[in-house]
Amino acid sequence: MKIKAKVDCNDEEYVTDEIDISPITQEQINAYCTGEYLDIFQNKHRVPDVWRYIIDVSHADIEVISVDKAVQLSDFNDRPAADAVGTKIILLILESPHKSEYKHDKKSFTLKPKAPAQGYTGRNIESFISDILKKISDLPIGSYNLIISNPIPYMCSLGIFTDKLNTKVRDNVWNAVWNIVDKKGEYVIRKDFINHCKLYHPEYIINCCTAKLKQNVTDCLLTNKLSNNLYIAHHPSAWKYQTKEKLNILKVEEIDNALLL
């Protein structure tokens, strides 16, 4: 089936083009619709960026240190990303939250955002982020703060309606939301994402978006001159299945030679 969705961004409401969300049915989503629109992309459903780790880089090793927990629903010790603003930041980018990033009450049809990278993805980041960062040959000695961010902070996978992740549904929804424009023709979600990136003023950016969506995010960062120390890597869900030697991370020098993983 196809449906349009309402999307909140900076206190304004926008409507997507039609999205193919098959095999999800109208009956499954009725309780989450307003009129003819899917309505789970409200501001109250936004999964905020978080500051999760302190990264201590020394001559001998990279130590990953948890911060003091302030985001109570998170499975991890997270703080609001704003708490790290003004420090040396490594920004790790995913693509959008999945059902693990929400507390879902099926009886009241409510969704409460937790934090990015929960469950399996979060555990892989915890286990392998030091190995990923060791692949950056010019990472200077010092202390950094790791922020985790989704370019689209809403559940594009529609995971609460599917038995398992349907990548076609996720990609269709993600692209529809990513391409929303306002009356001036500006891409509102992209602009919101870039504004957050610029607020963090990261020393390093690691684009770990899933493969089919990765180039969209890379292009957006390059277009907005966020190309200094920009890297791409596999999505953390794949890190567990790679040897330490094959945990690839590649530097993006310019748009013409950006490589996809």
Salt bridges, closest charged atoms under 4 A:
GLU13 OE1 - LYS6 NZ 3.97
ASP61 OD1 - LYS134 NZ 3.14
ASP75 OD1 - LYS114 NZ 3.31
ASP78 OD1 - ARG52 NE 2.66
ASP83 OD2 - ARG79 NE 3.11
GLU95 OE1 - HIS235 NE2 3.69
ASP138 OD2 - LYS251 NZ 3.97
ASP171 OD1 - ARG170 NE 3.00
GLU186 OE1 - LYS191 NZ 3.25
ASP192 OD2 - ARG46 NH2 2.72
ASP192 OD1 - HIS196 ND1 3.83
